[in-house]
Amino acid sequence: MARSDRYVITRGPQLRALASSTRQEILDVLARLGTASVAEIAGALGRPADGIYYHLRVLRRVGLVTAPHERSRAGRAEALFRTRAPEMVLGYGASPERKARAVTRIVASMLRLGIRDFRSAFAAGQFRVKGPRRELWALRTTGWLSPAAVAGLNRRIQGITRAAARTRRGHRLYGITILLTPLDHRVRKARRSPLSRPPRRPG
């Protein structure tokens, strides 16, 4: 059966598996590597191979990673892994509360990864912070966007995703973390809050 180019992650066991930041890293890097061994995945992540095996088994069990074939290296068989599809997308949808919690845990893990990577890169000091090849960014802004502006922003985010997907091994590996969220829940929450009552006067 031909492999689809895109897979939407919606099943409960898959969502729960991706609450682990290590598994997110493995899935992200493996999607870019295409087909790779445990040693190649560990090398890309800068982690010991022994720590990768368990997480790969979990990802295989929930159907996010497959091991389609093996190759012989140094006289021994070596399993090669790949993601279920070249593009792995987190499905949100109108989900029940339990699923919403699972998706939120994944997003929290994504943000922790972004913070960790930013901290490590900043400490290492080997990056550009100016010019067209700037490598380190931290951005937080707000704005009132029309539906057309939101659609334009989505096109730009999708363009970033496509640009990253077209890359190949041999260049520097980067992490890209993006968060877009409406903020009108703050207004609704403020409107629901009871007004503070003035203190009673003594009778």
C-alpha positions as CSV (number, residue, x, y, z in Angstrom):
1,M,0.0,0.0,0.0
2,A,1.4,3.4,-1.0
3,R,2.3,5.7,1.9
4,S,0.3,8.9,2.2
5,D,2.3,12.2,2.2
6,R,0.4,13.5,5.2
7,Y,-0.8,11.9,8.4
8,V,-3.0,13.7,11.0
9,I,-2.4,12.5,14.5
10,T,-5.8,12.2,16.3
11,R,-5.9,8.9,18.1
12,G,-5.7,8.9,21.9
13,P,-2.7,6.6,22.3
14,Q,-0.8,8.6,19.7
15,L,-1.5,11.9,21.4
16,R,-0.5,10.4,24.8
17,A,2.8,9.1,23.3
18,L,3.7,12.5,22.1
19,A,3.4,14.1,25.5
20,S,7.1,13.1,25.7
21,S,9.4,15.8,24.4
22,T,12.0,13.1,23.4
23,R,9.4,11.3,21.2
24,Q,8.5,14.6,19.6
25,E,12.1,15.2,18.8
26,I,12.5,11.8,17.4
27,L,9.4,12.2,15.2
28,D,10.5,15.6,14.0
29,V,14.0,14.6,13.1
30,L,13.0,11.3,11.6
31,A,10.5,13.0,9.3
32,R,13.3,15.1,7.9
33,L,15.8,12.2,7.7
34,G,13.4,10.1,5.7
35,T,14.7,6.6,6.6
36,A,17.3,6.3,9.3
37,S,18.9,3.9,11.8
38,V,18.9,4.4,15.6
39,A,22.5,5.6,15.4
40,E,21.6,8.2,12.7
41,I,18.7,9.4,14.7
42,A,20.8,9.6,17.9
43,G,23.5,11.4,16.0
44,A,21.1,14.1,14.7
45,L,19.7,14.6,18.2
46,G,23.1,14.5,20.0
47,R,21.8,11.8,22.3
48,P,23.1,8.3,23.1
49,A,21.5,5.6,20.9
50,D,20.6,3.5,24.0
51,G,18.2,6.2,25.1
52,I,16.4,6.2,21.7
53,Y,15.3,2.5,21.5
54,Y,12.6,2.7,24.1
55,H,11.0,5.7,22.6
56,L,11.1,4.3,19.1
57,R,9.3,1.2,20.4
58,V,6.5,3.3,21.8
59,L,6.2,5.3,18.6
60,R,6.0,2.0,16.6
61,R,3.4,0.6,19.0
62,V,1.1,3.5,18.4
63,G,1.7,3.5,14.7
64,L,3.6,6.8,14.2
65,V,6.9,5.1,13.2
66,T,7.5,2.0,11.1
67,A,10.6,-0.1,10.5
68,P,10.1,-1.1,6.8
69,H,13.4,-2.9,6.2
70,E,16.9,-3.6,7.5
71,R,20.4,-3.2,6.1
72,S,23.6,-5.0,6.8
73,R,26.4,-3.0,8.5
74,A,29.6,-4.5,9.9
75,G,28.2,-8.0,9.5
76,R,25.0,-7.3,11.4
77,A,21.5,-6.4,10.6
78,E,20.5,-2.8,11.4
79,A,16.8,-1.8,11.5
80,L,15.8,1.4,9.5
81,F,13.0,3.5,10.7
82,R,10.7,6.1,9.1
83,T,7.7,8.1,10.1
84,R,4.2,7.0,9.0
85,A,4.1,9.8,6.5
86,P,6.6,12.5,5.5
87,E,4.4,15.2,7.0
88,M,3.0,14.5,10.5
89,V,0.3,16.9,11.6
90,L,-1.3,17.3,15.1
91,G,-5.1,17.1,14.7
92,Y,-7.1,19.5,17.0
93,G,-10.7,19.5,15.8
94,A,-13.7,19.8,18.1
95,S,-12.3,17.4,20.7
96,P,-13.8,16.2,24.0
97,E,-12.2,17.4,27.2
98,R,-9.9,14.4,27.6
99,K,-8.5,14.8,24.0
100,A,-8.1,18.6,24.6
101,R,-6.0,17.8,27.7
102,A,-3.8,15.4,25.6
103,V,-3.2,18.0,22.9
104,T,-2.5,20.7,25.5
105,R,0.2,18.5,27.1
106,I,1.8,18.0,23.6
107,V,1.9,21.8,23.0
108,A,3.3,22.4,26.5
109,S,6.0,19.8,25.7
110,M,6.7,21.6,22.4
111,L,7.2,24.9,24.2
112,R,9.5,23.3,26.8
113,L,11.6,22.0,23.9
114,G,11.8,25.4,22.4
115,I,12.9,27.0,25.7
116,R,15.5,24.3,26.3
117,D,16.9,24.7,22.8
118,F,17.0,28.5,23.1
119,R,18.8,28.3,26.4
120,S,21.3,25.8,25.1
121,A,22.0,27.8,21.9
122,F,22.3,31.1,23.8
123,A,24.8,29.6,26.3
124,A,26.9,28.1,23.4
125,G,27.0,31.5,21.8
126,Q,27.6,30.2,18.3
127,F,24.8,31.9,16.4
128,R,24.0,35.1,14.4
129,V,21.7,37.7,15.9
130,K,21.7,40.2,13.1
131,G,21.2,40.4,9.3
132,P,19.4,38.2,6.8
133,R,20.9,35.0,8.2
134,R,19.9,35.6,11.8
135,E,19.7,32.3,13.7
136,L,18.2,33.0,17.1
137,W,14.8,34.5,17.6
138,A,12.3,35.0,20.4
139,L,9.2,36.8,19.5
140,R,6.0,37.7,21.3
141,T,3.5,40.2,19.9
142,T,-0.2,40.7,19.8
143,G,-2.5,42.3,17.2
144,W,-6.2,42.6,16.2
145,L,-6.4,40.5,13.1
146,S,-9.3,40.3,10.6
147,P,-10.2,36.9,9.1
148,A,-8.3,37.8,6.0
149,A,-5.2,38.7,8.0
150,V,-5.4,35.4,9.9
151,A,-5.6,33.5,6.6
152,G,-2.5,35.4,5.4
153,L,-0.7,34.5,8.6
154,N,-1.6,30.9,8.2
155,R,-0.2,30.9,4.6
156,R,3.1,32.3,6.0
157,I,3.3,29.7,8.7
158,Q,2.6,26.9,6.2
159,G,5.3,28.4,4.0
160,I,7.8,28.1,6.9
161,T,6.7,24.4,7.4
162,R,7.2,23.7,3.6
163,A,10.6,25.4,3.6
164,A,11.8,23.2,6.5
165,A,10.3,20.1,4.9
166,R,12.4,20.7,1.7
167,T,15.7,20.6,3.6
168,R,18.1,17.7,3.4
169,R,20.9,16.3,5.7
170,G,24.3,18.0,5.6
171,H,23.3,21.5,6.9
172,R,22.8,22.8,10.4
173,L,19.7,21.4,12.2
174,Y,17.3,24.1,13.5
175,G,14.2,23.9,15.7
176,I,11.3,26.2,14.8
177,T,8.5,26.7,17.4
178,I,5.4,28.8,16.6
179,L,2.4,29.5,18.7
180,L,-0.7,31.3,17.5
181,T,-3.7,31.7,19.8
182,P,-6.8,34.0,20.1
183,L,-6.9,36.0,23.3
184,D,-10.6,36.8,23.5
185,H,-11.0,34.2,26.2
186,R,-9.5,36.8,28.5
187,V,-12.3,39.2,27.7
188,R,-15.0,36.5,28.2
189,K,-13.4,35.5,31.5
190,A,-13.3,39.1,32.7
191,R,-17.0,39.6,31.8
192,R,-18.0,36.5,33.7
193,S,-16.1,37.6,36.9
194,P,-18.5,39.0,39.6
195,L,-18.1,42.6,40.3
196,S,-16.5,43.3,43.7
197,R,-19.0,44.5,46.2
198,P,-18.5,47.7,48.2
199,P,-17.9,47.2,51.9
200,R,-20.9,47.2,54.1
201,R,-21.5,50.2,56.2
202,P,-21.9,49.5,59.9
203,G,-25.6,49.5,60.8
